[in-house]
Structures are given as C-alpha cells and as structure tokens.
Amino acid sequence: MRNRSALHFVLIIGIANFFADFTYEGARGIIGPFLGSLGASAATVGFVAGLGELMGYGLRSVSGYFADRSHRHWAFAFFGYAINMFAVPALALSKQWPLAASLVVSERIGRGIRKPTVEAMLSYAGRSIGAGWVFGLNEALDQAGATIGPLLMALVLYLHGGYRTGFGILLIPALLCLATLVLARLLHPRPHELEEGAGHTFATANLKQTYWIYFVAGALLAAGFADFALIGFHFQKANVMPGNLIPVFYAVAMAASALASIPLGRLFDRLGPNVSLFAFLISAVAAPFIFLGASAFALVGMIFLGSRDERSGIAVSSDAYRRYSTAETKHGFWLV
C-alpha cells in the first residue's frame, strides 16, 4: 500500500512538473531572441541568464532551511510555483528589455524557492520504490513538458504569431500546473509518511566532507555550461538557422534528456551513481558543436547538451541525498 501511494504521489507531482516545464522551458526556447528583439546585447542576455541561475540556485539553501524550520513545505512549494509560473506569461506585457529581464530572473527565483521542498518530498517516496526510479520518472515527465513547450513556441512563430503571443499561450499550462499541485496537496498532505520508517525528529547534523566535495564538483560542472538564452541569442545573431527553428533545437535537447532520464534512474538503482559520469562526459563536448559549427553541428551539440540536464546527475543526487543528509538537512541539501 505504501509503495502504491508513493508511486501515485510521484506521478501527480510529475504531472505538475510536466506543465511547469511546458511553461518555463517553452519560454526559455525563445527568451534569448526575444530579449535581442527588445534591444538587449549578447552581454546583457548572458548576464541576465547568469543572474537568474545564480539567484535561483542560491535561494535553494535559504528556502530549504526555512521550510524545515517552519514545517510549511507545501506553502513554500505553492509560493515558488506561483512566481515561477506567472512570470512567464507576464513576459507578453514586456515592451522594454529591463522589464523582461526582471521577469526572467523572477521566474528563476520562483523555481529556486520551490525546488528544494518538492525534490525532498519526492525523496521520501524514493525510500519506498527506489530513488533512481523516482527521480528518473519525475525527470521524464519534466522533460516531456520541456520538449512540447518549445515545439509549441516554434509553431507559434511559424504561424507568425510572435513572441508575445507565445508567452500569452503559456498561461494555460501555468494554470494547469497550479491546479495539479492543489490536487497533490489534497491527496497527499503529509508526503513524509510515504517514507519507510517515517517518524522524523529533525535533529541538527553537520554535512560530511564528501558532501562539500560533491558541492564543489557540481559548481565547477555548472560553470562550464552556457544557458540556452545565450545559445538562442547566438543562433539568431549568427544566422545559424531560421528564427522559428531555434525553439525546435531546444526541444531536441529536452527530448534527449527525457529519453535518458528513466534508463539512468534504473541503472542507478542497479549499478550505483557512477552511471551519471557518462552523461557528464558527453555533454562536455557540446559547446564547440553549438558555438563553432553550422546548423547540423549545432543540432548534434544540442543532443549532447540534453544529456546534461541539471538532474542528468539524478543518480548522484539521490545517492548523495541518502548518504549525506539528515532529516534536518534534506531540503537545504538541494542547493547543489
């Protein structure tokens, strides 16, 4: 019974994340060219994308800490999702790049607020049905939405709808995401009970040295990758491809990630976290293909990039979570 309930929770959160990724990944497929159309330079686009990621990741430890202290994990999840979702369709109202840039950063902030809580709630189910399977399944649903969203934006541009029309349409999956999250809250108000041997005491404990090695490694890996806002801006300015194909190339990367996520999760449960090293090695060669080649090479680069979703290290993350976190540090752990 516990296993069935855990799987049900993972599926409903996965559906919510499907609509979430549909929304903000659909926007990310066109945000670089959109900022460029408003007069932003390449330096500005790169700075905005980097600032958004910095704020989003930096807030994870903060939101995780206060979620633990207040025990209001669902409240933090709803607050973060609301910012994350509504910032995207609001881009349709932007007529100058500074306002659009602030919404791009706000979207990342919202994601940073809700991410630790949601991932930690999923980890409770992982103790019952397998951590790799839980995060792999959720990632597959995530990336399915992340594939369809950019493809829809490509269709909008192909039909000459324009960027603002695309952002406005994304209000629909944003609302569906929040509605699904409400249903998840009603059906599973206490997700920690999904964990075998539940009965947490939230005692403070120090993170081990291995955690900090993992932390530094994750930071170095992230420093080596360009955000797609800058990649899309490059595709447009260098005329690598027609503008309406830019989100299609982004969808290719998301599809590659979706196809790899469940096998990676299953391999983790069987073989351990070292299976993710293969994905990192492949993705390390993505940048030369993307920035130095023509459209065919760029397509190959996007496939390689897709193997490096932020959770292409699903196996590593779930294993490190289990080994190096405690009930008190669960949510703050996801700063990595």
C-alpha positions in Angstrom: 0.0 0.0 0.0 2.8 2.4 0.9 4.5 1.7 -2.5 1.4 2.3 -4.4 0.8 5.6 -2.6 4.4 6.6 -3.2 4.1 5.9 -6.9 0.8 7.9 -7.1 2.5 10.9 -5.4 5.5 10.8 -7.8 3.1 10.6 -10.8 1.0 13.6 -9.7 4.0 15.7 -8.9 5.4 14.6 -12.2 2.3 15.8 -14.0 2.5 19.2 -12.2 6.2 19.4 -13.3 5.2 18.4 -16.8 3.0 21.6 -17.0 5.6 23.6 -15.2 8.4 22.7 -17.7 5.9 23.1 -20.5 5.6 26.7 -19.4 9.1 27.9 -18.5 11.0 25.8 -20.8 8.7 26.8 -23.6 9.7 30.4 -22.7 13.4 29.6 -22.5 13.3 28.4 -26.0 12.6 31.9 -27.3 13.8 34.2 -24.5 17.2 34.9 -26.0 15.9 36.1 -29.3 13.1 37.9 -27.6 15.5 39.9 -25.4 17.5 40.6 -28.6 14.4 41.9 -30.3 13.9 44.4 -27.4 17.5 45.7 -27.9 19.4 43.7 -25.4 23.1 42.9 -26.3 24.8 39.5 -26.1 26.5 40.6 -22.9 23.1 41.6 -21.4 21.5 38.3 -22.3 24.4 36.4 -20.8 24.3 38.5 -17.7 20.5 38.1 -17.2 20.6 34.4 -17.7 23.5 34.0 -15.3 22.0 36.3 -12.7 18.7 34.3 -12.9 20.5 31.0 -12.4 22.6 32.5 -9.5 19.6 33.8 -7.7 17.6 30.6 -8.3 20.3 28.2 -7.1 21.4 30.5 -4.3 17.9 30.7 -2.8 17.6 26.9 -2.6 19.5 26.6 0.6 17.6 29.6 2.1 14.1 28.3 1.2 15.0 24.8 2.2 16.2 26.0 5.6 13.1 28.0 6.4 10.8 25.2 5.0 12.4 22.9 7.5 12.2 25.4 10.4 8.6 26.3 9.7 7.4 22.8 8.6 5.4 24.5 6.0 6.8 22.7 3.0 3.6 22.9 0.9 3.4 26.6 1.5 6.9 27.1 0.1 6.1 24.9 -2.8 3.0 26.9 -3.8 4.7 30.2 -3.3 7.6 29.2 -5.5 5.4 27.7 -8.2 3.2 30.8 -8.4 6.2 33.1 -9.0 7.7 30.5 -11.4 4.5 30.2 -13.4 3.1 33.7 -13.6 6.4 35.4 -14.5 6.3 33.6 -17.9 3.0 34.8 -19.4 3.8 38.3 -17.9 6.6 38.5 -20.5 3.8 39.1 -23.0 3.3 42.5 -21.5 7.0 43.5 -21.7 7.9 46.2 -24.2 11.4 47.0 -22.9 14.2 44.6 -22.1 14.8 45.7 -18.5 11.3 44.6 -17.5 11.6 41.4 -19.5 15.0 40.7 -17.8 13.4 41.2 -14.4 10.7 38.7 -15.2 13.3 36.2 -16.4 15.2 36.5 -13.1 11.9 36.3 -11.2 11.0 33.0 -12.9 14.3 31.5 -11.8 13.8 32.8 -8.2 10.4 31.2 -8.0 11.9 27.9 -9.2 14.7 28.2 -6.6 12.1 28.7 -3.8 10.0 25.7 -4.6 12.7 23.3 -5.9 14.2 22.1 -2.6 10.9 21.3 -1.0 9.4 19.4 -4.0 12.6 17.4 -4.5 12.8 16.5 -0.8 9.2 15.4 -0.8 9.9 13.2 -3.8 12.9 11.7 -2.0 10.5 10.4 0.7 8.9 8.2 -1.9 12.3 7.2 -3.1 12.9 5.2 0.1 9.9 3.0 -0.7 10.2 2.5 -4.5 13.8 3.3 -5.4 15.5 6.8 -5.5 16.7 6.4 -9.1 13.3 5.3 -10.3 11.5 8.2 -8.5 13.8 10.9 -9.8 14.1 9.3 -13.3 10.3 9.0 -13.7 9.8 12.6 -12.5 12.5 13.8 -14.8 11.0 12.0 -17.8 7.6 13.8 -17.2 9.5 17.1 -16.6 11.3 16.8 -19.9 8.3 15.7 -21.8 6.8 19.0 -21.0 10.1 20.7 -21.7 10.1 19.2 -25.2 6.5 20.1 -26.1 6.7 23.7 -24.8 9.4 24.8 -27.2 7.8 22.9 -30.1 4.6 24.9 -29.4 6.5 28.1 -29.5 8.1 27.1 -32.7 4.7 26.5 -34.2 3.5 29.9 -32.9 6.5 31.6 -34.6 6.0 29.6 -37.8 2.4 30.8 -37.9 3.7 34.4 -37.5 2.1 34.7 -34.0 5.1 36.5 -32.5 6.9 36.2 -29.1 4.2 37.8 -27.1 1.5 35.5 -28.4 3.7 32.6 -27.4 4.1 33.9 -23.9 0.4 34.5 -23.6 -0.5 31.0 -24.6 1.8 29.6 -21.9 -0.6 30.9 -19.3 -2.7 27.8 -19.9 -0.1 25.2 -18.9 0.9 27.5 -16.0 -2.7 27.3 -14.6 -2.9 23.6 -15.2 0.4 23.2 -13.2 -1.0 25.1 -10.2 -4.3 23.1 -10.4 -2.5 19.8 -10.4 -0.4 21.0 -7.4 -3.6 21.8 -5.5 -4.8 18.2 -6.2 -1.4 16.8 -5.0 -1.8 18.7 -1.7 -5.3 17.5 -1.2 -4.4 13.8 -1.8 -1.0 13.8 -0.1 -0.9 16.4 2.7 1.9 14.6 4.6 4.3 13.2 2.0 6.9 12.4 4.6 4.7 9.5 5.6 5.5 7.8 2.3 9.0 7.1 3.6 9.5 3.7 5.1 10.2 4.0 8.8 8.7 7.5 8.8 8.9 9.5 12.1 11.3 12.3 11.6 12.8 14.2 14.5 14.5 17.0 12.6 17.7 16.9 14.7 20.5 19.2 13.5 23.5 17.4 12.0 26.6 18.6 10.1 27.1 17.7 6.5 30.0 15.5 5.8 33.2 16.4 3.9 32.1 14.2 1.0 29.0 16.5 0.6 31.2 19.5 0.2 33.4 17.7 -2.4 30.2 17.0 -4.3 29.1 20.6 -3.9 32.3 22.0 -5.4 32.2 19.4 -8.3 28.6 20.4 -9.1 29.6 24.1 -9.1 32.5 23.5 -11.4 30.4 21.5 -13.8 27.7 24.2 -13.9 30.3 26.9 -14.6 31.3 25.2 -17.8 27.9 25.4 -19.5 26.1 28.2 -21.3 22.5 29.0 -20.7 20.1 28.5 -23.7 19.1 32.1 -23.5 22.7 32.9 -24.7 22.7 30.0 -27.1 19.5 31.0 -28.7 20.7 34.6 -29.0 23.8 33.3 -30.8 21.7 31.2 -33.2 19.7 34.3 -34.1 22.6 36.8 -34.5 24.9 34.4 -36.3 22.1 33.2 -38.6 22.8 29.6 -37.8 19.2 28.8 -38.5 15.8 30.5 -39.2 14.4 32.1 -36.0 11.4 29.8 -35.9 13.6 26.7 -35.7 15.5 28.0 -32.6 13.0 26.6 -30.1 12.9 23.3 -32.1 16.6 22.9 -31.4 16.0 23.5 -27.7 13.2 20.9 -27.8 15.7 18.4 -29.2 17.9 18.9 -26.1 14.9 18.4 -23.8 13.8 15.3 -25.7 17.3 13.8 -25.4 17.1 14.4 -21.6 13.7 12.9 -21.4 14.7 9.7 -23.2 17.8 9.3 -21.0 16.2 10.0 -17.6 14.4 6.7 -16.9 17.2 4.5 -18.1 19.7 6.5 -16.0 17.4 6.2 -12.9 17.0 2.4 -13.4 20.8 2.0 -13.9 21.4 3.9 -10.7 19.2 1.5 -8.7 21.1 -1.4 -10.2 24.7 -0.2 -10.6 25.1 2.9 -8.4 25.8 6.6 -9.1 28.8 6.2 -11.4 26.5 5.8 -14.4 25.9 9.6 -14.5 29.6 10.2 -15.3 28.9 9.1 -18.8 26.3 11.8 -19.3 28.7 14.5 -18.0 31.5 13.4 -20.3 29.2 13.5 -23.4 27.8 16.9 -22.5 31.3 18.4 -22.0 31.8 18.5 -25.8 28.5 20.2 -26.5 29.8 23.8 -26.5 32.2 23.5 -29.5 29.5 22.0 -31.6 27.0 24.7 -30.7 29.1 27.8 -31.0 31.6 26.9 -33.7 29.6 24.8 -36.2 26.8 25.2 -38.7 23.2 24.1 -38.0 24.0 20.4 -38.4 26.8 20.6 -35.8 24.6 22.8 -33.6 21.9 20.0 -33.7 24.5 17.4 -32.5 25.6 19.8 -29.8 22.1 20.3 -28.5 21.7 16.5 -28.3 24.9 16.3 -26.3 23.6 19.2 -24.2 20.4 17.4 -23.5 22.3 14.7 -21.6 23.3 17.3 -19.1 20.0 18.4 -17.6 20.5 19.8 -14.1 19.4 16.3 -13.0 21.3 14.2 -15.5 23.1 13.5 -12.2 19.8 12.1 -10.8 21.6 9.1 -9.6 24.4 11.0 -8.0 22.0 13.5 -6.4 19.7 10.9 -4.9 22.6 8.8 -3.6 24.3 11.8 -2.1 21.0 12.9 -0.6 20.6 9.5 1.1 24.2 9.3 2.3 25.0 12.8 3.4 21.8 14.5 4.5 19.6 14.0 7.6 16.0 14.9 8.3 17.2 18.5 9.2 19.3 19.0 6.1 17.1 17.3 3.5 15.7 20.5 1.9 18.8 22.6 2.2 20.8 19.8 0.5 19.2 20.7 -2.8 21.3 23.9 -3.1 23.6 21.6 -5.1 
